[in-house]
Amino acid sequence: MKNVPDIKLGIIAVSRDCFPIELSRNRKNKVVEECTKKNIPIINLETIIENESDVLKALKEIKEKGVNALVIYLGNFGPEGPTSLLAQKFDGPVMVSAAAEETGKDLYGGRGDAYCGFLSLSYNLGLRNKQVYIPHYPVGIPSEIADMIKEFMPIARTILALKNLKIFSFGPRPQDFVTMHTPIKPLYDLGISIMENSELDLYDIYKQAENDPRISEVMEDMAKELGTGNTYPELLRKLAQYEVALIDFMEKNLGASQFGIFANKCWPAFEKYFGFVPCYVNSRLASRGIPVACEVDVYGALSEYIIYNVSELPATLLDVNNTVPYDLIEENKDRIRDKGYKPTDLFMGFHCGNTPSCCLINGAIKYQLIMHRLLEPGKEPDITRGTLEGRLRPGETLIFRIHATPDARLISYLAEGEILDIDPKSFGGIGVFAIKEMGRFYRYVLLEKKFPHHTAVGFKHVGKYVYEVLKLLGIKEIYYNLPENQRYPEENPFIS
């Protein structure tokens, strides 16, 4: 993966001084053995935490070994004060788990009572106002703890990535796209940097890259990627120049950050000066883990980046766009009704052409039909060329957005479903989405909570990880699609 942190995960055991310290040490070592068997990379920290002095020793060892994500393991009851202190002072994501009792043959000298100790630790973590990741059922035998650690890794990677992220934006939002507002205080609260620039800055860096020797190499790579979809080969030089310009700008301006993403103005003035639509370049950078959100949608870019870190797959940004006509449903009833979907469970996700080619069927460079109507009416497409269009690949999907309200509160939604193997019979990067109870979710979450029309789209069911990331970020309002028999708070109870 590119543009993401390398996780150096450590595990440390804690032990209450009235319990055998060897019980915690031995149980932790067995967890490490299980991680090795399951190819889960982990650093076995030698320090055992019994008191606050041990916390200082542990922090020194953690620093020396380069650990940036930590598993705290209660091998027995554990000292809740020093344990919560370690979690507070460690500057990285923390998971806490606890040992289950292994056998009924040794419940005198070999009983650890970590099940009980975890309750005390939870209280102390609350006193310190420290958020940690606690697995769904956090107590287990070594093989079960190893599985929990594996589940923690994408969560830890995402938290670390956000702490070291800079978002580059270019230009103000297009007219009537006020829903893409960007209160920046919540970004700072998350530890994310933002660098806001003008469209003129974007044009300037593009012009500076005009004679860059790397342009030819990028053109060759584009042609190879597109294959038969390279319908406008004469356009590739401009697109390659733009790609080189963006990458150079990011590398030169990361500053104290390690990772970067973009939210760029892409119309209507863009085409008149640059001479193309930037969608294909946006798609290529997204495939490398550098989302370039359309229409200066900063929180859309952030949502894409979270999905990328969690799923280890490229994501895209689409409009929750249009309904699926009844005749198209009838033509594909074996793919829809046989799976139990209602018409209101369906919608089409669409955008001009920013989705990575690996997520499309028969992707090809085309022109943006809507912009062509606006900018080149009645003419052959020229400055509106540059979209990557095709049908979204069928399979698992997640729609997700983290967003800031006008009063700068962070809210979010997520819902899992699938992209159906149906021809949408339309233009752009587009697909037919099926999400259970989408109609009610659309009405009582997207509309009721004032979310914008852009949604980040992932191509894997990773909702459980995204949800935990949101909790660790301290986001309180997290919405998801409810089943048919469970009503939303604002839903009319008299509608059947």
C-alpha positions in Angstrom: 0.0 0.0 0.0 1.1 3.6 -0.8 0.4 6.8 1.1 -0.3 4.9 4.4 1.7 4.2 7.5 3.7 1.0 8.2 2.3 -0.5 11.4 4.8 -1.6 14.1 2.5 -3.3 16.5 3.6 -4.1 20.0 2.0 -6.2 22.8 2.6 -5.6 26.5 1.3 -7.5 29.4 0.1 -6.1 32.7 0.0 -7.9 36.1 -1.5 -7.0 39.5 1.1 -7.4 42.1 -1.0 -9.8 44.2 -1.2 -12.2 41.2 1.7 -14.2 39.7 3.6 -12.1 37.2 4.6 -15.2 35.3 0.9 -15.9 34.6 0.7 -12.7 32.6 4.1 -13.2 30.9 3.4 -16.8 29.9 -0.1 -16.0 28.6 1.3 -13.1 26.6 4.0 -15.2 25.1 1.4 -17.7 24.0 -0.5 -14.9 22.2 2.7 -14.0 20.4 3.2 -17.6 19.3 -0.4 -17.6 17.9 0.3 -14.4 16.1 3.4 -16.0 14.5 1.4 -19.0 13.4 -1.2 -16.7 11.8 1.4 -14.4 10.1 0.5 -11.4 12.2 3.6 -9.3 12.7 3.9 -8.2 16.4 6.7 -7.0 18.7 6.9 -8.8 22.0 7.6 -6.2 24.6 9.5 -7.5 27.6 8.4 -5.1 30.3 5.5 -6.2 32.5 3.4 -3.4 34.0 2.8 -3.8 37.7 3.2 -0.1 38.8 3.8 3.4 37.5 7.6 3.0 37.4 7.1 0.1 35.0 5.1 2.4 32.8 8.2 4.6 32.4 10.3 1.5 31.5 7.7 0.4 29.0 7.5 3.8 27.3 11.3 3.7 26.9 11.2 0.2 25.4 8.3 1.1 23.1 10.3 4.0 21.8 13.5 2.0 21.3 11.6 -0.7 19.4 9.8 1.8 17.2 6.3 0.6 18.2 3.5 2.9 16.9 0.4 0.9 17.8 0.0 -1.0 21.1 -1.9 -4.0 22.4 -2.3 -3.9 26.2 -3.0 -7.5 27.4 -4.4 -8.3 30.8 -2.8 -11.7 31.6 -4.4 -11.4 35.0 -6.5 -8.9 36.9 -4.0 -6.1 36.1 -3.3 -2.8 37.9 -6.0 -0.5 36.5 -4.2 2.8 37.4 -0.8 2.1 35.8 -2.5 0.3 32.9 -4.7 3.3 32.0 -1.7 5.6 32.5 0.2 3.7 29.9 -2.7 3.9 27.5 -2.9 7.7 28.1 0.9 8.4 27.7 1.4 6.2 24.6 1.1 8.4 21.5 -0.7 6.0 19.2 -3.7 3.7 18.8 -4.3 1.3 21.7 -6.2 -2.0 21.9 -7.0 -3.7 25.2 -7.8 -7.4 25.6 -7.8 -9.9 28.4 -7.0 -13.5 29.1 -9.7 -16.1 29.5 -9.1 -19.0 31.9 -7.7 -21.9 30.0 -8.7 -25.0 32.0 -10.9 -26.0 34.9 -7.9 -28.1 36.2 -6.1 -25.1 37.5 -8.4 -22.5 39.0 -6.5 -22.0 42.2 -2.9 -20.9 41.4 -3.6 -20.5 37.7 -6.7 -18.3 37.8 -6.1 -14.7 36.5 -9.5 -12.9 36.9 -8.7 -10.7 33.9 -12.5 -10.7 33.2 -13.0 -8.8 36.4 -9.9 -6.6 36.1 -11.1 -5.3 32.7 -14.1 -3.7 34.4 -11.8 -1.8 36.8 -9.6 -0.7 33.9 -12.5 0.5 31.8 -13.5 2.8 34.7 -10.0 4.2 35.0 -9.8 4.8 31.2 -13.0 6.8 31.6 -11.4 8.8 34.4 -8.5 9.7 32.1 -10.9 10.3 29.2 -8.9 7.9 27.1 -10.4 6.2 24.1 -9.1 2.7 23.3 -10.2 0.0 20.9 -12.0 -2.8 22.8 -12.9 -5.8 20.6 -16.5 -6.9 20.4 -15.8 -9.6 23.1 -12.3 -8.7 24.3 -11.6 -11.8 26.5 -10.2 -15.0 25.0 -7.6 -17.7 24.8 -4.4 -17.0 22.9 -5.7 -18.0 19.4 -8.8 -15.8 19.9 -6.7 -12.8 21.1 -4.5 -13.2 18.0 -7.6 -12.9 15.8 -8.6 -9.8 17.7 -5.2 -8.3 17.1 -5.5 -9.0 13.4 -8.8 -7.1 13.4 -7.1 -4.2 15.2 -4.5 -3.6 12.5 -6.6 -1.8 9.8 -8.1 0.3 12.6 -4.7 1.2 14.0 -3.3 2.0 10.5 -6.2 4.4 9.8 -5.8 6.3 13.1 -2.1 6.7 12.5 -2.7 7.8 8.9 -5.1 10.5 10.0 -2.7 11.8 12.6 -0.2 12.4 9.9 -2.4 13.5 7.1 -2.5 16.8 5.2 -5.4 17.7 2.9 -4.6 20.0 -0.1 -7.5 21.9 -1.5 -7.6 24.0 -4.7 -10.2 26.6 -5.3 -13.6 27.5 -3.9 -16.6 25.2 -4.3 -18.6 25.5 -7.6 -21.7 27.6 -7.5 -24.7 25.9 -5.7 -22.4 23.3 -4.1 -22.6 24.9 -0.6 -23.3 21.4 0.9 -19.6 20.7 0.4 -18.7 23.3 3.1 -15.5 22.7 5.0 -15.4 23.8 8.6 -11.7 23.3 9.3 -11.8 23.2 13.1 -13.0 19.6 13.2 -10.1 18.6 11.0 -7.7 20.2 13.5 -9.5 18.4 16.3 -8.6 15.1 14.5 -5.0 16.1 14.1 -5.4 16.6 10.3 -3.7 19.5 8.6 -5.2 21.4 5.7 -3.6 23.6 3.1 -6.0 25.7 1.1 -5.0 27.1 -2.3 -6.6 29.0 -5.2 -7.4 27.8 -8.7 -4.7 30.1 -9.9 -2.2 28.2 -7.8 -3.4 25.0 -9.4 -2.9 26.5 -12.9 0.5 27.8 -11.9 1.9 24.4 -10.8 0.4 22.9 -14.0 2.2 25.4 -16.2 5.5 24.9 -14.3 5.3 21.1 -15.2 5.0 21.8 -18.9 8.4 20.4 -19.9 8.9 17.9 -17.2 10.9 14.9 -18.5 8.6 12.5 -16.6 5.6 13.4 -18.7 6.5 10.8 -21.4 6.8 8.1 -18.9 3.4 8.9 -17.4 1.9 9.0 -20.8 3.2 5.5 -21.6 1.8 4.2 -18.3 -1.6 5.8 -19.0 -1.7 4.2 -22.5 -0.8 0.8 -21.0 -3.5 1.1 -18.3 -6.2 2.2 -20.7 -5.6 -0.3 -23.5 -8.5 -0.1 -25.9 -10.0 2.6 -23.7 -7.3 5.0 -24.9 -9.8 6.8 -27.2 -8.1 10.2 -27.2 -4.4 9.5 -27.3 -3.6 13.1 -28.2 -5.0 14.2 -24.8 -2.6 12.1 -22.7 0.2 14.7 -22.7 -2.0 17.3 -20.9 -3.3 14.7 -18.5 0.2 13.4 -17.7 1.4 17.0 -17.1 -1.4 17.5 -14.6 -0.6 14.3 -12.8 3.1 15.2 -12.5 2.2 18.7 -11.2 -0.1 17.3 -8.5 2.4 14.7 -7.2 5.2 17.2 -7.2 3.1 19.7 -5.3 2.2 17.1 -2.7 5.7 16.0 -2.1 7.0 19.5 -1.8 4.3 20.7 0.6 3.8 17.8 3.0 5.9 19.6 5.6 5.5 18.0 9.0 2.9 15.5 7.6 3.6 12.1 6.0 0.5 11.5 3.8 -1.5 13.7 1.5 -4.8 13.8 -0.3 -6.6 16.4 -2.5 -9.9 18.2 -2.9 -9.8 20.1 -6.1 -12.0 22.5 -8.1 -12.7 20.7 -11.4 -15.3 22.8 -13.2 -16.6 25.1 -14.8 -13.6 27.4 -15.3 -11.1 24.6 -15.1 -11.8 23.3 -18.6 -11.4 26.7 -20.3 -7.8 27.1 -19.0 -6.5 23.6 -18.7 -8.2 22.3 -21.8 -9.4 19.0 -20.3 -11.5 17.4 -17.6 -9.2 16.1 -14.7 -11.3 13.0 -13.9 -8.9 10.4 -15.3 -6.0 11.8 -13.4 -8.1 11.8 -10.2 -8.9 8.2 -10.8 -5.2 7.2 -11.2 -4.2 9.0 -8.0 -7.1 7.3 -6.1 -5.8 3.9 -7.3 -2.5 4.8 -5.5 -4.2 5.8 -2.3 -4.3 9.5 -3.0 -7.9 10.5 -3.4 -8.6 13.6 -5.4 -12.1 14.6 -4.4 -14.3 16.4 -6.9 -15.7 19.9 -6.4 -13.4 20.7 -3.5 -15.1 18.2 -1.3 -12.6 18.0 1.6 -14.7 15.7 3.7 -15.4 13.5 0.7 -11.6 13.1 0.2 -11.2 12.3 3.9 -13.9 9.7 3.7 -12.3 8.0 0.7 -8.9 7.9 2.5 -10.4 6.3 5.5 -11.9 3.5 3.4 -8.6 3.0 1.6 -6.7 2.6 4.8 -9.2 0.2 6.2 -9.9 -1.9 3.2 -6.5 -1.8 1.5 -8.3 -1.2 -1.8 -8.9 2.0 -3.7 -12.1 3.9 -3.0 -14.1 6.4 -5.1 -16.4 9.4 -4.6 -19.8 9.2 -6.2 -23.1 11.0 -6.2 -26.1 9.2 -4.6 -27.5 10.0 -8.0 -30.7 8.6 -9.4 -33.4 6.0 -9.0 -33.5 2.8 -11.0 -36.4 2.8 -13.5 -39.1 0.1 -13.1 -38.5 -1.3 -16.6 -34.8 -1.8 -15.9 -35.7 -3.6 -12.7 -38.1 -5.8 -14.6 -35.4 -6.6 -17.2 -33.1 -7.7 -14.4 -35.6 -9.2 -12.0 -33.6 -12.4 -11.5 -30.7 -10.3 -10.2 -32.9 -8.1 -8.0 -36.1 -9.7 -6.7 -34.6 -13.1 -6.3 -32.1 -11.5 -3.9 -35.0 -9.9 -1.9 -34.4 -6.3 -3.0 -37.3 -3.9 -3.3 -37.2 -1.0 -5.8 -36.5 1.4 -3.0 -33.5 -0.6 -2.0 -31.9 0.4 -5.2 -30.2 3.6 -6.6 -27.5 4.5 -9.1 -24.2 5.8 -7.9 -22.6 8.1 -10.5 -19.8 10.5 -11.1 -18.2 12.0 -14.1 -15.2 9.6 -14.4 -13.0 9.7 -11.3 -13.3 5.9 -10.3 -10.0 3.9 -10.6 -9.9 1.6 -13.7 -9.5 -1.4 -11.5 -13.0 -0.8 -10.1 -14.6 -0.5 -13.6 -15.6 -2.8 -16.4 -14.3 -1.6 -19.8 -13.2 1.8 -18.6 -12.4 4.3 -21.4 -11.5 7.9 -21.8 -14.6 9.9 -22.8 -16.1 13.4 -22.6 -18.2 14.7 -19.8 -21.7 15.0 -21.3 -23.2 17.4 -18.7 -20.2 19.8 -18.9 -20.3 19.5 -22.7 -23.8 20.8 -22.7 -22.7 23.7 -20.6 -19.3 24.6 -22.1 -19.3 23.3 -25.7 -23.0 23.2 -26.8 -23.3 22.0 -30.4 -19.6 21.5 -30.8 -17.3 18.5 -31.0 -16.0 17.6 -27.6 -12.6 19.2 -26.9 -12.1 20.8 -23.5 -14.7 18.5 -21.8 -12.7 15.3 -22.6 -10.8 13.4 -19.9 -13.4 11.4 -18.0 -12.8 7.7 -17.3 -16.2 6.1 -17.8 -17.4 2.6 -17.4 -19.7 0.3 -15.3 -18.7 -0.3 -11.7 -17.6 -3.8 -11.0 -20.2 -5.9 -9.3 -19.6 -7.1 -5.8 -19.4 -5.9 -2.2 -19.7 -2.2 -1.5 -19.8 0.2 1.4 -21.1 3.8 1.2 -19.6 6.1 3.9 -19.2 9.7 4.8 -17.7 11.6 7.6 -18.9 15.2 7.5 -18.9 18.4 9.4 -22.2 20.2 10.1 -22.5 24.0 9.7 -21.9 24.3 13.4 -18.7 22.2 13.1 -19.9 18.9 14.6 -18.6 15.7 13.0 -21.3 13.3 12.0 -21.1 10.2 9.9 -23.0 7.4 8.2 -22.2 4.0 6.7 -24.1 1.2 5.0 -23.1 -2.0 3.4 -24.6 -3.6 0.3 -23.6 -4.7 -3.2 -23.1 -3.3 -6.7 -25.3 -5.4 -8.9 -24.3 -7.0 -12.2 -26.6 -4.8 -14.2 -25.9 -2.5 -17.1 -27.0 1.0 -15.9 -27.5 2.1 -19.6 -26.1 5.5 -18.9 -22.9 7.5 -18.9 -20.1 8.3 -16.5 -18.6 6.0 -13.9 -21.9 4.4 -12.8 -23.4 1.3 -11.2 -26.6 0.0 -9.7 -26.4 -0.2 -5.9 -28.5 -2.4 -3.7 -28.6 -1.7 0.0 -31.3 -3.1 2.3 -33.8 -0.5 3.4 -32.0 2.2 1.4 -35.3 4.1 0.9 -35.8 4.7 4.6 -32.0 5.3 5.1 -32.1 7.9 2.3 -35.2 9.6 3.9 -34.3 9.4 7.6 -30.5 9.7 7.6 -29.3 11.3 4.4 -32.1 13.8 4.1 -33.0 14.2 7.8 -29.5 14.7 8.9 -28.6 17.1 6.0 -25.8 15.0 4.4 -24.6 16.2 1.0 -25.0 14.2 -2.2 -21.4 12.9 -2.4 -20.7 9.5 -0.8 -17.4 7.7 -0.5 -17.6 4.2 -2.0 -15.6 1.2 -1.0 -15.4 -2.1 -2.7 -15.3 -4.4 0.3 -17.5 -4.9 3.4 -15.4 -3.1 6.0 -18.1 -1.3 7.9 -17.1 -2.9 11.2 -13.6 -1.4 11.0 -14.8 2.0 9.8 -17.3 2.1 12.7 -14.5 1.4 15.3 -12.3 4.1 13.7 -15.2 6.6 14.1 -15.6 5.7 17.7 -11.9 6.1 18.4 -12.1 9.5 16.7 -14.7 10.4 19.3 -17.6 10.8 16.8 -20.9 10.4 18.6 -23.4 10.6 15.7 -22.8 7.5 13.6 -25.8 6.5 11.5 -26.5 3.2 9.6 -29.4 1.6 7.8 -31.8 0.0 10.2 -33.8 -3.2 9.5 -37.4 -3.1 8.4 -38.8 -3.8 11.9 -36.7 -1.0 13.6 -37.8 2.6 13.1 -35.6 5.7 13.0 -36.4 8.3 15.7 -38.0 10.7 13.2 -39.8 8.0 11.2 -43.6 8.4 11.2 -44.9 5.4 13.2 -48.3 5.5 11.4 -46.8 4.7 8.0 -46.8 1.0 7.3 
